[in-house]
Amino acid sequence: MPDALGAVNEEAVRNRERGSKRLKDYLSAVGGLVWKDLAAELRSRELLGAMLVFALLVILIFNFALELQVATRKAITSGVLWTTFAFAGTLGLNRSMGMERERGCLDALLLAPVDRSAIYFGKALANLVFLLLVAVIVLPVYSALYGVSLFNAGLVGVIVLGVVGYVAVGTLLSAMSVQTRTRDILLPILLFPVVLPVLVAAVKASNGFLQGWDMAEIMPWINLLLVYDVIFVAVSFMSFEYIVQE
Amino acid sequence: MEGTPRALKWLSAVTGVLFLIALGMVLFYAPEEAVMGNVQRVFYFHVAAGWVGGLAFLVTALAGIAFLARRDPKWDRVAQASVEVGIVFTFINIVSGSIWARPIWNTWWTWDPRLVTATVMELIYLAYVMLRQGIEDPERRARFGSVYGIVGFISVPITFLSIRLLRTIHPVVIGSNDPSAQGAFDMTPAMLQTFMFSLLTFTFVYATLLWHRLRLQNLMERVEQMKMKVFAS
């Protein structure tokens, strides 16, 4: 009997070891993919630069279109910020997936002996880093330009949550749109209606923090953001393999 | 080439009769609503059209799942046909609501959450159609369509939930009674009967249109194959 038990135990330990090794392999594959995108960006500097200049241009256009005066500024800051992120985001998503497509990298990635979902997470994390970097630069610039302090822990939290949801579904849909005839034009059309609930919740929650609402008023929006993040990550990660298989 | 299947002919005829009866019930059987008057009669077909829109998009999502699991092109044809019917009925739903809102809310349109989500739903499925138009390879078109049909369907429950989660002026006639809603009313038995009959009728209309659309799609593919054969020989 002790022998049998020992064998079972050994089996369990071996299984666990195999499991942790597989997890390690998976994470290193995801890490490798993120690193690949970051290294490529570090050398070419075409994606982040374009996103940033575009983001600043959007803010500039808003400045003239809405005449961001002191009185109205406070109420519409969160709307301007999220519109900027959403527009700059489609630019980045299109470019990041288009790069894979143009140079035939996607086919090479698919040949690699890694799970398809690892490719999804790698791309999504890289996109997340790019969009958060845009936010990191846009926030202080906006603060300086308009004299509104955006250094608010709650706002930063909301931006992270909102960007996660946006990138989760955006990565999936950009993988789809680059494989169509209309390409770049199609992504915003596919993405915006689907991601709208995330944007609405993010705008409301950001506005709440900037205007100093009660937490009880902000929480429903944050919960909504959390729910969407979970749903979008889960759905995108499960359906990604159907988008990239050839 | 075979003609219209017998069952489809019967279904079309039954649907036609049901529709005439439903129209009669809405115009003559249902009593006039005390506060809103005759414009309230829009309600029966408005809700029924909304129901068909939701049902059609549900069918698309389910057919998408079935396609990804089985890889049978038949499911993709169902998904596509259902989206087209759904778009038309959601449009009817929005326009009829707008006609009702003009006298009751005193505006054609308001940025109410319920109205916004219905519009977003319509936009998602217009995007679905555009996505399909952008892809030539039929196998890939089916795969992408299925995935987008599933992702997009996440927005449909929100449409139905938003009326209960967010502050809205859109009335909820069935279920709860929100005092902030403008234009809510209680149904008399005759109204309820008319309403239920309209739902049934519109479900029949959906089934009939879906079947006709599927048949058209099959015939189009047959023509395509025959053309190929002629060019090949």
Contacts between the chains, C-beta under 8 A, distances in Angstrom:
chain1	res1	chain2	res2	distance
A	169	B	151	6.8
A	172	B	147	7.6
A	172	B	151	7.2
A	173	B	148	7.7
A	173	B	151	7.6
A	176	B	131	7.2
A	176	B	144	5.3
A	176	B	147	7.0
A	176	B	148	7.0
A	177	B	131	7.8
A	179	B	135	7.5
A	179	B	140	7.0
A	179	B	144	7.5
A	180	B	131	6.7
A	180	B	134	3.6
A	180	B	135	5.2
A	180	B	144	7.6
A	181	B	134	4.6
A	181	B	135	6.9
A	181	B	136	7.0
A	182	B	130	7.4
A	182	B	134	4.3
A	186	B	127	8.0
A	186	B	130	6.6
A	186	B	131	6.5
A	186	B	134	5.8
A	189	B	127	4.8
A	189	B	130	6.1
A	190	B	127	5.0
A	190	B	131	6.2
A	190	B	148	6.8
A	193	B	120	5.0
A	193	B	123	4.3
A	193	B	124	4.5
A	193	B	127	6.2
A	193	B	152	7.7
A	193	B	155	7.1
A	194	B	124	6.2
A	194	B	151	6.0
A	194	B	152	6.1
A	194	B	154	7.4
A	194	B	155	6.7
A	196	B	120	5.5
A	196	B	155	7.9
A	197	B	155	7.3
A	197	B	158	6.0
A	231	B	154	6.3
A	232	B	154	8.0
A	235	B	150	7.0
A	235	B	151	5.9
A	235	B	154	6.9
A	236	B	151	7.5
A	239	B	68	7.8
A	239	B	147	4.6
A	239	B	150	6.5
A	239	B	151	7.0
A	242	B	68	5.6
A	242	B	143	5.3
A	242	B	146	7.1
A	242	B	147	5.5
A	243	B	143	7.3
A	243	B	144	6.8
A	243	B	147	6.1
A	245	B	143	7.8
